[in-house]
Amino acid sequence: MKGSHRIIVESRKVKYDFVIHRNITVITGDSGSGKTVLIDLIHDYGRYGADSGVFLSCDCPCKVIDSEDWERQIEETTGSIIFIDEGNRFLISKKFAQLVQGSDNYFVLATREKLPALPYSVNEVYGFRKSGKFHDAKQKYNEIYHLYGEISEEKNINPKLVITEDSNSGFEFFNEMSRQKGVNCFSAGGKSNIIRQLEQSQNEEGTILVIVDGAAFGSEMKDISECIKTQGNIVLYAPESFEWLLLSTKEIPEVNVETVLQNPEEYIDSKEYVSWERYFTDLLIESTSKNFIWAYSKKRLTKAYFAPRIVNAVKAIMKLVDWENDK
C-alpha cells in the first residue's frame, strides 16, 4: 500500500478530517481528547453502514480491529487502513510488530503508550484539538495536528556537544563535522540509548545537539521532549534519516531522486518497507552501486562523502545549526 489517504468521519455531533501519509500513524492525547470517539464511529460504520448515522469517506477501506482473533484479521486484511484503540494489549507485543512489518495495510494506533517495537516517524504522531463549531451549534470539528516537528524551535543553534543516534556512517560524518567545528561528538548507539547519553551529559555547558533518524524515532519523542523541557540546553534535529540528508544534497553524481524526495509516500510500499528510513537507505545504496567512488555503505563512508561540497550542502540543509569553528 502506498500514498496519502484523506479520511473524513462525521456524525451529528462531531467531524474528523485528516490525512495519513505512512503505514504507521499514532494518535495520542489524554482521556477525552477524541481518540476513542473517532474509532468508535469507524467501528459503528463498519457494522451498520449508513444506518449507523456515521458518514465515512476514504479512498480505501477503513477497519477497526479489537477482538481476540486480531492476528487472523490483520493477516487476512489487505489494502486497508486499520484502526486500533488503546486498551488492546497486543499493541505492545512483538507479534503485532511482526505483523505490521510486511503488511499491505496502513495502521492508525490510538495510544498513550510508548511502542518501541514499531519504527514510526516523529512526523506521524498526532493529537486532536477542537477548532470551534462546524456546520451547526452542536457539531464539533476535530482537527488533527502534529505533536512534534523536525527540529526544536530554536534559532542560531551553536552546539557545544553533538550526540548522534547512529553509530555507523552517520556518526562518522557528524563526528568529522564536529571535529572541524572544534566540539565533541558521541554516538548513543541506538535510539533507546539517547536519554541515557543525555543523562550522562547533564553537566555539559552550552547547547547539546541531538541528531536522530526521524523516520523511526516516534516512540522516543515523549521521553526526549520531557528531557528537553527539564534540561533546557538540548536541541533535537530529526530529519528522515542520514541517507535522506545525503540524497537531499543533490550533490552525489548521477543520483537524481528529487521527484521521490518530493512525494516519498507515492513510492514507498508499506509491504516492503516498515519505515521510510530503510527505504532511503536502499535508495542511496542502489543509486550509487555502480559508482566505486560513491558506493554507499551503511557501515562505513567512502572519502567522497567528506568532500567540501557534500559537507557544505548538508550544512545548508541544517540551516539553523551553526557548524562554523568557534575559534
Secondary structure, 3 states (H helix, E strand, C coil): CCCCEEEEEECCCEEEEEEECCCEEEECCCCCCCHHHHHHHHHHHHHHHHHHCCEEECCCCEEECCCCCHHHHHHHCCCCEEEECCCCHHHHCHHHHHHHCCCCCEEEEECCCCCCCCCCCHHHEEEEEEEEECCCCCCEEEEEEECCCCECCCCCECEEEEEECCCCHHHHHHHHHHHHHCCEEEECCCHHHHHHHHHCCCCCCCEEEEECCHHHCHHHHHHHHHHHHHHCCEEEECCCCHHHHHHHCCCCCCCCCHHHHHCHHHCCCCCCCCCHHHHHHHHHHHHHCCCCCCCCCCCCCCHHHHCHHHHHHHHHHCCCECCCCCC
